[in-house]
Amino acid sequence: MIRFETILLLLIVLLSAISESADASHPFHVTRAEIDYNAKRKTFEVAICVWPEDLAKAVSKIEKRTVDVDAESEKSRDAMFKKYVAKSFRFTPSKLSEDEISKAADIRWIGSELKVKQGWLYFEVDASAAASRWTIENEMFFEFNDDQMNQIQVRNGKEWISKTLSAEVPSTGWTRE
Amino acid sequence: MAFKSRFIAGISFAITIVFCTASLWAQADRRPNGKFNQQDKFRQLEEILPTPGAYRTASGAPGHAYWQQKVDYEISIALNDEKQTLSGSEKIRYTNNSPDNLKYLWLQLDGNIFRPDSAASRGRTASRFGRSTISFDRIPITSMQSLLAKEVFDGGFNITTCKDLQANTELKHTIVETMMRVDLPAPLATGETFEFQVDWNYEINNSKFIRGRAGCEFFEEDGNYIYEVAQWFPRLCAYTDTTGWQHKQFLGSGEFTLELGDYMVSITTPDDHVVASSGVLLNPGEVLTETQRERLKEAESTKKPMFIITPEEAKDNESSESEGTKTWIFKADQVRDFAWASSRKFIWDAMQHNVGEKPVMAMSYYPNEGEPLWSKYSTHSIIHTLDVYSRYTFDYPYPVAISVNGPVGGMEYPMICFNGPRPEKDGTYSARTKYGLISVIIHEVGHNYFPMIVNSDERQWTWMDEGLNTFLQYLAEQEWEENYPSRRGEPNDIVSYMRSGNQVPIMTNSESILQFGPNGYSKPATALNILRETILGRELFDFAFKEYAVRWKFKRPMPADFFRTMEDASGVDLDWFWRGWFYSTDHVDIAVTGVRHLNVSTGDPEIEKGIKKEQRDAEPETLSKQRNKELKKRADDFPELNDFYNEFDPLDVTNSDRKAYESFLESLDDEQKKLLQEKRNFYLIDFQNVGGLVMPIIFDAEFEDGSTKRFIVPAEIWTRDNEKVTRMIITEKPVSKIILDPQLETADVDLGNNQFPPAIVKSRFELFKMSKEKNQMQKSAADEEGVDDENDDDEEKKEEDE
């Protein structure tokens, strides 16, 4: 039986530890990824628009220190962004046989732009795998924001699809025609 | 390349590009019998707007019998700094101005949203408990704390008394989630007043764990709290001609609407606290020091914000220990709510500013943690907001305007608002923090106009205050400094949202909105900006918008009142605009699909037949014809077989042709002859509405010499066919290119179909990659020349700063 003091202690610990601070009264928890499938290069070309504040929070968590993304050198901050992107954004080709192990495709980092209004992250994903069916996942900032919505727009030539990824639906399928 | 060189003069060519992306969803509303196979984008809104009448007119103004209730409050509230609790007693005077008899009154108990068993808690979907539980293997401790805190914390109202003041008897009251029904001893008739008392207490939420629009923040370093107190007393629900009693429970997103009235509030706090509040302080002699009162007097004529409590004094106050309590008394008239903040950590600055004829004391309260940012920008931002917003609406009617820094990121109440941004601990701050602070203050102070004074209902319609306010915020930001980095307002900034899936129309109840920020704030703000810049023009729009604000100042408008007033005062039927931007999820994507070049027939046979000969001669020789040329012909051996027809060319100019031309010329008057001599180019330009949202077609014709001419075609071109239209333009010079929406003013989501001849538009990714590659080349070139790398970094930084 758990003693009353134990419960009380647990409660005090929970209520006194550090947590998120309040945000604006209405949340703006959205990212938007513009993904172009380049058939010639067999590559997904990705540009994601993010709120820089969210990005700073995410990399601070990974680095276990408060990161001022504006103060970091471009090289240093790109290294952090890359790490975060690799953790949260995945393109996975479907398995062609039962024996095959499903593995996310490699990401090639291109760079970032950090403005006052918004931030942009750029990277490429190797799409040379033979599979035509892909799963695209973007879990950015789900660890902070309950209502995070990550928009992805995938364009292949003139055809494009637009999907919203959320906690309930964190990934979507895409077929290479 | 000019069209002329691509198309043979005098012949029309049509090039049609078929777009497969035509909106399939639009087909749902189409008539199946094929008689008119389109949606009616210009269908009038009368059939879906509420029927106008004596309360609200068809022109969007309050009607001759418009009424609204009045509720006055006399409140005493005590803050317990040891336990972070509030206990209060209020005397409510309710005046029934409605034509109805009321058997009961409804009150808001917004704090009950913090009960673990509240509808908001129970109705929250799994995802809204924290995505982190699923995405990254395990629950981070921070999320767990927040989740568990929500499970155990009870910040709801404890109602201890509810009594009829005249009869001095308890009133039957029933709590329904975040609302409370008070049964009246007898029905309250029109024009009658009822006075009753409610006593209550509750525990204030710690914003670290329970986020809200109010709360307290604890500072470990000095052991002090900042309290931002709002939605803190039982408040009368609105009773209106449109919905009767407001009966939407508080679920978290749809903020609130209330009745306007007069307030007298006594706030008791530890005696070393400083209180910032809605209203005018009635007893400065009892709660302020003599120095503070003198400084306040000085602030009435200061040219820049000055300290009433300096940073040093605030720092000293932090280590103060209270010996008793003080009661601050504030009076606020014609407000729909009342909020306040209290702490011993507050620095306080002030500057009086005249808005119209009336003086307004602009004041900011913030801890040393907000410095040096707050003293530099907060009060200036307040005054700037009052100046700009008053110009577009009405003069700010209240005596004070306050901005407070504490745990709440951004929230508005009458005369006072809470704003979150702070610099780093070392006092430095990024440009983003600076502009974030200025923007949030403009936004929250701006809410005084919408919805505090123009009393729209955010429990129902987020856009009516967030959208209108974000629009004015954009205008105010752009008057702060050149190229202010506004996050919302520019059409180009909303393109990716407009293209995205998972959308609902702007006309969606606050709780059902998907993508809250873009839908409730950015899209309506951008739509209004487009309405102002592109559809109506600044003069017409500003007149109509001001008319709406003035008509509904201290009254309660509904969406139809806004739509109707904007049309009524501008003289422009905008139903298609409201239908497209507010009632649908269509987006703007207009494509230029073809251009045909026509020349005027001169009538001169020498010219016209010559052109036709050129065309005939230019026709390709077929393979058989080419090979048959070498065959021996019978007519060569027997020339007598040739006759008139072998020599006759129907394209030769004959005397009768010449005579006919002469008589044609004689039939023309001088004006017509002059016109015939002038060479004009006629172009038929084909447009397709891919996105579904009808909009004006704005395009530049670029001429061969590089000059351009702007054409603006009103949206009404789409009235008969809202999918495909053709527009004729007449130019003196031959056109080489057509560019749609050249200044990106319509939020067109696909620029790839905006040019003819089609041009390849590079993606954002490609442009960035190219710029990076260029930089790498520049870098290696610089390396060869021995230039220091650091200089390049500086250069890049400069570009970013610009």
Chai-1 contact restraints between the chains, C-beta under 6 A:
chainA,res_idxA,chainB,res_idxB,connection_type,confidence,min_distance_angstrom,max_distance_angstrom,comment,restraint_id
A,L14,B,Q145,contact,1.0,0.0,6.0,A-B,restraint_1
A,L14,B,L148,contact,1.0,0.0,6.0,A-B,restraint_2
A,A17,B,Q145,contact,1.0,0.0,6.0,A-B,restraint_3
A,S19,B,T142,contact,1.0,0.0,6.0,A-B,restraint_4
A,S19,B,Q145,contact,1.0,0.0,6.0,A-B,restraint_5
A,S19,B,S146,contact,1.0,0.0,6.0,A-B,restraint_6
A,S19,B,K208,contact,1.0,0.0,6.0,A-B,restraint_7
A,S19,B,F209,contact,1.0,0.0,6.0,A-B,restraint_8
A,E20,B,T142,contact,1.0,0.0,6.0,A-B,restraint_9
A,A22,B,S207,contact,1.0,0.0,6.0,A-B,restraint_10
A,A22,B,R211,contact,1.0,0.0,6.0,A-B,restraint_11
A,A22,B,P407,contact,1.0,0.0,6.0,A-B,restraint_12
A,A22,B,V408,contact,1.0,0.0,6.0,A-B,restraint_13
A,A22,B,G409,contact,1.0,0.0,6.0,A-B,restraint_14
A,D23,B,G409,contact,1.0,0.0,6.0,A-B,restraint_15
A,A24,B,G409,contact,1.0,0.0,6.0,A-B,restraint_16
A,A24,B,G410,contact,1.0,0.0,6.0,A-B,restraint_17
A,S25,B,R213,contact,1.0,0.0,6.0,A-B,restraint_18
A,S25,B,G410,contact,1.0,0.0,6.0,A-B,restraint_19
A,S25,B,M411,contact,1.0,0.0,6.0,A-B,restraint_20
A,H26,B,F516,contact,1.0,0.0,6.0,A-B,restraint_21
A,F28,B,G517,contact,1.0,0.0,6.0,A-B,restraint_22
A,R32,B,S496,contact,1.0,0.0,6.0,A-B,restraint_23
A,E34,B,R764,contact,1.0,0.0,6.0,A-B,restraint_24
A,D36,B,S763,contact,1.0,0.0,6.0,A-B,restraint_25
A,E45,B,F765,contact,1.0,0.0,6.0,A-B,restraint_26
A,A47,B,R764,contact,1.0,0.0,6.0,A-B,restraint_27
A,A47,B,F765,contact,1.0,0.0,6.0,A-B,restraint_28
A,P52,B,R432,contact,1.0,0.0,6.0,A-B,restraint_29
A,D70,B,S430,contact,1.0,0.0,6.0,A-B,restraint_30
A,I110,B,K769,contact,1.0,0.0,6.0,A-B,restraint_31
A,G111,B,K772,contact,1.0,0.0,6.0,A-B,restraint_32
A,V116,B,A431,contact,1.0,0.0,6.0,A-B,restraint_33
A,V116,B,R432,contact,1.0,0.0,6.0,A-B,restraint_34
A,V116,B,Y435,contact,1.0,0.0,6.0,A-B,restraint_35
A,V116,B,P485,contact,1.0,0.0,6.0,A-B,restraint_36
A,K117,B,P485,contact,1.0,0.0,6.0,A-B,restraint_37
A,K117,B,R487,contact,1.0,0.0,6.0,A-B,restraint_38
A,Y122,B,F765,contact,1.0,0.0,6.0,A-B,restraint_39
A,Y122,B,F768,contact,1.0,0.0,6.0,A-B,restraint_40
A,E139,B,S135,contact,1.0,0.0,6.0,A-B,restraint_41
A,F142,B,R131,contact,1.0,0.0,6.0,A-B,restraint_42
A,F142,B,S135,contact,1.0,0.0,6.0,A-B,restraint_43
A,E143,B,S132,contact,1.0,0.0,6.0,A-B,restraint_44
A,E143,B,F136,contact,1.0,0.0,6.0,A-B,restraint_45
A,D146,B,R128,contact,1.0,0.0,6.0,A-B,restraint_46
A,D146,B,G130,contact,1.0,0.0,6.0,A-B,restraint_47
A,D147,B,R128,contact,1.0,0.0,6.0,A-B,restraint_48
A,M149,B,Q515,contact,1.0,0.0,6.0,A-B,restraint_49
A,Q151,B,S500,contact,1.0,0.0,6.0,A-B,restraint_50
A,S162,B,S500,contact,1.0,0.0,6.0,A-B,restraint_51
A,S162,B,G501,contact,1.0,0.0,6.0,A-B,restraint_52
A,K163,B,G501,contact,1.0,0.0,6.0,A-B,restraint_53
A,T164,B,G501,contact,1.0,0.0,6.0,A-B,restraint_54
A,T164,B,N502,contact,1.0,0.0,6.0,A-B,restraint_55
A,A167,B,S127,contact,1.0,0.0,6.0,A-B,restraint_56
A,A167,B,R131,contact,1.0,0.0,6.0,A-B,restraint_57
A,E168,B,S127,contact,1.0,0.0,6.0,A-B,restraint_58
